[in-house]
Amino acid sequence: MTGSAKRTYGTGGITWLGPRRARLRVRLPSETGQRTKVVHVAQQDRGGRGEAVAALETFAREVELECNRTEPVVRTLGDLMDAYVEHCRRTGKRQGTIESYGMTTKRLTPALKTKPIDKLTAHDLDQFYGELAKTLSANSIRQTNAVLRAALAQAVKWGWIVANPTAGATPPSKFKPKREAIAMADVNKMITHAQTPKDDGGDGDDVLAMAVTLATLTGVRRGELAGLRWDDVDRESCSIRIERQWIPGSGGQYLGPCKSSDGARTVVLGTEGMALLDRYRRRIADLLNREPEGWLLSYDAGATPLRAKALGAAITKLAKSVGVTATTHTFRRASATELMASGVDVDTSARRLGHTTEVMLGSYVLASDDRAVAAAGTLETRLAVRGLLLANLLPVADADVQAGTSAGEA
């Protein structure tokens, strides 16, 4: 048998080009066209046909494997961060946490974002941290490293990479400079400056003054401070209920539960603190000609709460205007420091601030209502001695005092 004799088999076809040469052809399964291959076999009549058929079957399997073989998936660091953020959202991470992870993605350089994660090295990360150091603080770079470490650890769990490259990276070391608690005289300076009428004839900012005062008295977080409502105040027990916080997010802020591990908590005020809150309430009531309601710290009669970020910026700006360095957290730290210095037990202090006892340096005895009341009175007395003159803040006219006394007697 010679020349162009053809034979079709189940796996393809064979064309004999000579007694010992055969062209194998296999049609591609999902494409038009075919693959061919020329093989040398024994003579057709002496076992060559069987060898050609066997070679055709082998060739068909090779073509099938080649067609079914998928290209290896190249996952970049940007792909991983997007997948990790979505994973965190699905598993119930806080919105603020998710958005902070998104901020880390935005910090990635284009080269690093498109880098395949299986090619990512500790050296790449160290170079990246070096670039970030030109514009970011060491703490921000450490936070970036922590997010990347968590995301790459998840990639290991998913089987995308075999090892986490952040294990060999070197972010800036953690160095905590010794912090001095803000002097109560400086807090008083800030409050007084906020209340002082403006040079252009504008009124003082009683809302900002009250925010600074409450932050010092209660030690609440920035978002919790902005989340206070008038119905959180219980005059009978002289306390404020802390059960929500405003959390900054993309496009604004959203309301969420307290950050405290135990959830909502109650902060007791002493006599001076409650009297100050009453004076503030009366001042707002005079402006509204009715009892205030809604958000406690608000510039439109309680209808709109303060934005947490805007509150933080306003307090920092106020501090700079009187030559002081402070953020909203400064007053939380000051409140904790003064509580401990006043001899209040760690557990009571921790519950008041919504901390864990570990953060408050240990656990001693369980708090009680009596201790909570004592803590409030002790703190306010100590703050007054150190320069925070609560009784002089938000003064009211004698007629208002008389009216308040008559109402109390009634």
C-alpha atoms as one frame of an Amber mdcrd trajectory, in Angstrom:
protein
   0.000   0.000   0.000   1.554   3.330  -1.001   1.093   7.037  -1.446  -1.927
   8.871  -0.044  -3.957   5.998   1.330  -6.071   7.283   4.265  -7.755   5.512
   7.112  -9.994   7.061   9.788 -10.023   5.800  13.372 -12.000   6.832  16.447
  -9.178   9.015  17.738  -8.303  10.631  14.431  -6.897   9.573  11.073  -3.790
   8.133   9.450  -2.405   8.929   6.016   0.334   6.660   4.763   3.132   8.547
   3.048   5.070   5.424   2.277   5.526   1.842   3.489   7.098   3.030   6.740
   5.919   6.647   7.106   2.479   7.748   8.327   0.949  11.157   8.978  -1.265
  11.228  12.076  -4.060  13.787  12.313  -6.214  14.703  15.314  -9.050  17.236
  15.152  -8.970  19.815  17.930 -11.982  19.285  20.230 -13.189  22.865  20.602
 -11.592  24.549  17.639 -11.618  24.306  13.878  -8.548  22.721  12.386  -6.415
  19.766  13.354  -2.994  18.750  14.565  -0.743  16.487  12.514   2.381  14.527
  13.135   4.545  12.281  10.937   5.850   9.055  12.478   8.153   6.284  11.297
   6.895   2.743  11.894   7.536  -0.764  10.650   6.280  -1.683   7.218   2.516
  -1.627   6.921   2.204  -5.326   6.345   4.664  -6.231   9.078   3.106  -4.567
  12.108   3.299  -0.989  10.890  -0.484  -0.506  10.955  -0.691  -1.447  14.643
   2.212   0.849  15.527   0.570   3.733  13.636  -2.752   3.218  15.415  -0.998
   3.115  18.813   0.966   6.266  17.919  -2.305   7.955  16.885  -3.922   7.183
  20.235  -0.880   8.547  22.089  -0.890  11.662  19.909  -4.629  12.146  20.550
  -4.079  12.007  24.324  -1.243  14.537  24.069  -3.440  16.908  22.086  -6.303
  16.491  24.556  -4.053  17.231  27.532  -2.609  20.238  25.789  -6.070  21.599
  24.994  -7.337  21.011  28.534  -4.266  22.391  30.235  -5.091  25.788  31.787
  -2.588  28.545  32.132  -1.314  28.917  35.707  -3.291  31.601  37.549  -1.177
  34.678  38.191  -2.475  36.406  41.325  -1.058  39.819  42.036  -0.831  41.554
  45.393  -3.642  43.848  44.260  -5.812  40.801  43.458  -5.062  39.345  46.885
  -5.953  42.557  48.740  -9.278  42.825  46.890 -10.061  39.181  47.687  -8.982
  39.582  51.314 -11.113  42.687  51.873 -14.115  40.826  50.470 -13.278  37.843
  52.708 -13.196  40.138  55.762 -16.538  41.657  54.781 -18.087  38.201  54.401
 -16.750  37.005  57.756 -18.197  39.988  59.624 -15.247  42.290  60.242 -16.185
  45.811  61.358 -16.749  48.292  58.563 -14.033  50.562  59.947 -11.565  47.671
  59.849 -12.516  46.802  56.283 -12.043  50.386  55.178  -8.639  50.563  56.842
  -7.664  47.481  54.812  -8.860  49.271  51.690  -6.595  52.188  52.625  -3.640
  49.798  52.667  -4.494  48.750  49.102  -4.480  52.393  48.037  -0.996  52.826
  49.502   0.480  50.098  47.290   2.694  51.383  44.490   1.651  50.378  40.945
   4.671  48.069  40.689   3.891  46.336  43.966   0.180  46.126  43.237   0.824
  44.229  39.994   3.538  42.012  41.497   2.601  38.291  41.484   2.349  37.183
  45.092   4.399  34.057  44.430   7.243  36.349  43.334   6.866  38.806  46.212
   9.892  38.961  48.509  10.732  40.511  51.862  13.110  42.822  49.999  10.203
  44.138  47.897   8.287  44.925  51.066  11.257  46.596  52.764  11.718  48.857
  49.730   8.015  49.682  49.871   8.220  50.559  53.572  11.196  52.778  52.803
   9.122  54.720  50.269   6.224  55.032  52.705   8.581  56.454  55.340   8.897
  59.608  53.227   5.253  60.517  53.853   3.876  58.300  56.634   4.606  57.839
  60.322   6.285  54.693  61.626   3.019  53.642  63.245   1.140  53.878  59.918
   3.814  51.770  58.218   3.562  49.132  60.961  -0.207  49.051  60.467   0.317
  48.609  56.719   2.686  45.716  57.392   0.161  44.130  59.767  -2.581  44.237
  57.128  -0.288  42.798  54.432   0.854  40.076  56.846  -2.759  39.087  57.559
  -3.705  39.101  53.865  -0.675  37.023  52.836  -1.314  34.608  55.714  -4.789
  34.102  54.279  -3.243  33.496  50.853  -1.183  30.698  52.427  -4.389  29.171
  53.839  -6.034  29.393  50.427  -3.068  27.613  48.836  -2.147  30.580  46.655
   1.405  30.745  48.034   3.472  28.434  50.194   5.092  30.988  52.520   4.361
  34.463  53.842   7.010  36.958  52.627   6.249  39.421  55.438   7.962  36.985
  57.826  11.312  38.301  56.582  10.306  41.951  56.140  11.409  44.659  58.556
   8.884  47.415  59.261   9.899  50.302  61.545  10.447  49.232  65.126   7.834
  50.107  67.701   8.977  52.961  69.860   6.644  54.612  72.320   7.881  57.964
  73.530   6.978  58.734  77.091   3.737  60.677  77.123   2.952  63.292  79.699
  -0.684  63.613  80.697  -2.190  66.930  79.666  -2.350  69.448  82.488  -5.863
  70.232  83.695  -4.975  73.921  83.485  -4.433  73.412  79.735  -7.773  71.637
  79.433  -9.369  74.548  81.227  -7.586  76.911  78.834  -9.070  75.064  75.849
 -12.596  75.110  77.277 -12.385  78.813  78.125 -11.054  79.665  74.670 -13.842
  77.710  73.001 -16.464  79.672  74.981 -14.885  83.068  74.347 -16.822  85.223
  71.810 -15.065  85.520  68.464 -13.251  88.645  67.286 -15.813  89.097  64.523
 -18.625  89.287  67.057 -19.626  85.638  66.806 -20.665  83.649  69.850 -18.422
  81.244  71.677 -18.629  77.558  70.871 -20.441  75.993  73.840 -20.824  72.688
  71.991 -17.069  72.302  71.506 -16.422  73.398  75.088 -18.873  70.759  76.308
 -17.263  68.116  74.094 -13.835  68.727  75.643 -15.304  68.724  79.155 -17.266
  65.509  78.674 -14.267  63.820  77.061 -12.218  64.614  80.176 -14.911  63.656
  82.682 -16.028  60.426  81.045 -12.978  59.306  79.058 -15.240  58.237  76.174
 -13.851  57.668  72.705 -14.309  60.200  69.904 -17.065  58.287  68.132 -18.845
  57.561  71.437 -18.737  61.255  72.310 -20.343  62.196  69.002 -22.907  59.406
  69.517 -24.314  60.684  72.818 -28.023  61.531  72.892 -30.037  63.456  75.462
 -32.033  60.364  76.371 -28.751  58.654  77.343 -28.587  60.987  80.354 -30.235
  59.623  83.509 -30.592  62.448  86.016 -31.819  60.180  88.784 -28.706  58.021
  88.772 -26.446  60.914  87.653 -25.111  58.845  84.774 -24.717  58.678  81.014
 -25.330  55.531  79.005 -22.631  54.841  76.376 -24.124  52.431  73.854 -23.236
  53.622  70.329 -20.522  55.356  68.348 -20.190  57.149  65.044 -17.591  55.415
  62.890 -15.930  57.341  60.021 -16.365  55.606  56.690 -16.108  56.243  52.982
 -18.544  58.987  52.067 -19.383  59.958  55.652 -19.939  58.068  58.888 -22.193
  55.301  60.101 -23.609  54.377  63.487 -22.271  51.275  65.170 -22.060  49.636
  68.595 -19.476  50.631  71.174 -15.937  49.389  70.723 -15.902  48.074  74.293
 -15.686  44.299  74.564 -18.545  44.296  77.100 -20.815  46.377  74.870 -22.789
  49.290  76.303 -21.693  50.732  79.633 -22.836  53.385  82.114 -20.577  56.232
  83.225 -21.526  57.878  86.509 -21.091  61.643  86.921 -20.407  63.398  90.192
 -22.314  66.373  91.557 -20.232  68.953  89.676 -20.379  67.014  86.428 -24.145
  66.602  86.564 -24.622  70.274  87.479 -22.531  71.249  84.450 -24.618  69.020
  82.202 -27.775  70.620  83.600 -26.433  74.100  82.837 -25.637  73.026  79.296
 -29.128  71.560  78.942 -30.737  74.796  80.176 -28.655  76.841  77.764 -29.788
  74.685  74.830 -33.383  74.814  76.125 -33.238  78.629  76.205 -32.188  78.669
  72.574 -34.942  76.234  71.546 -37.681  77.377  73.933 -38.163  73.693  74.750
 -36.338  70.791  76.339 -33.492  69.569  74.078 -33.732  66.179  72.426 -31.818
  64.180  69.858 -28.033  64.356  69.730 -26.398  65.865  72.792 -23.554  67.511
  70.844 -25.133  69.214  67.859 -25.230  72.608  66.172 -28.820  72.325  64.927
 -30.891  71.575  68.035 -29.990  67.894  68.144 -31.147  67.020  64.628 -27.662
  66.335  63.269 -24.832  64.746  65.265 -21.277  65.969  65.085 -19.108  64.099
  62.608 -16.514  62.131  64.555 -13.637  63.187  62.298 -14.752  66.812  62.293
 -14.943  66.752  66.092 -11.404  65.395  66.305 -10.125  68.058  63.907 -11.920
  70.836  65.825 -10.420  69.717  69.146  -6.913  69.508  67.677  -7.318  72.980
  66.178  -8.632  74.341  69.477  -5.629  72.897  71.310  -3.177  74.495  68.865
  -4.869  77.855  69.277  -3.882  77.893  72.959  -0.446  76.365  72.449  -1.372
  72.823  73.471  -0.942  69.526  71.632  -4.043  67.361  72.052  -6.443  65.031
  70.288  -9.725  63.577  71.510  -7.776  60.554  72.797  -5.641  62.868  74.939
  -8.594  63.410  77.279  -9.352  59.695  77.450  -5.765  59.067  78.507  -5.930
  61.942  80.989  -9.122  60.586  82.526  -7.575  57.114  82.900  -4.410  58.568
  84.418  -6.303  60.642  86.955  -8.573  57.752  87.911  -5.599  55.548  88.683
  -3.765  58.386  90.469  -6.867  58.958  92.594  -6.665  55.416  93.936  -9.705
  54.085  92.049  -9.340  50.329  91.583  -8.360  49.049  88.166 -11.572  47.130
  87.475 -13.784  50.151  88.178 -11.545  52.357  86.029 -11.577  49.799  83.221
 -15.367  49.488  83.251 -15.768  53.261  83.226 -13.537  53.644  80.178 -14.734
  50.550  78.346 -11.265  49.012  78.528 -10.195  45.548  79.518  -8.559  45.195
  82.890  -5.418  43.993  81.094  -5.199  47.357  79.371  -5.713  49.051  82.717
  -2.667  47.149  84.042  -4.368  44.327  85.897  -7.490  43.127  87.668  -8.153
  43.581  91.371 -11.706  43.527  92.718 -15.051  43.691  90.990 -16.574  47.123
  90.593 -19.728  48.107  92.441 -22.234  50.930  92.093 -20.851  52.514  95.276
 -17.357  52.487  93.852 -18.634  53.946  90.557 -20.244  56.866  92.391 -17.121
  57.350  94.487 -14.969  57.264  91.354 -16.998  60.044  89.747 -16.799  62.286
  92.827 -13.108  61.559  93.390 -12.234  62.269  89.765 -14.122  65.553  89.597
 -12.654  66.743  92.890  -9.152  65.904  91.683  -9.691  67.592  88.306 -10.916
  70.751  90.048  -7.889  70.790  92.351  -5.610  70.426  89.313  -7.171  73.394
  87.520 -10.380  72.282  85.777 -12.860  74.729  87.285 -16.134  72.997  86.523
 -18.206  75.321  88.668 -17.086  78.318  86.581 -18.007  76.821  83.204 -21.205
  77.758  81.332 -22.360  80.250  84.000 -26.058  81.064  84.146 -27.849  84.191
  85.309 -29.229  84.369  88.860 -32.767  84.269  87.438 -31.967  80.965  85.773
 -30.605  79.584  89.015 -33.763  80.631  90.844 -35.915  79.120  88.127 -33.970
  75.873  88.335 -34.321  75.817  92.119 -38.075  76.434  91.937 -38.471  73.687
  89.342 -36.527  71.301  91.567 -38.692  72.121  94.575 -41.832  71.649  92.509
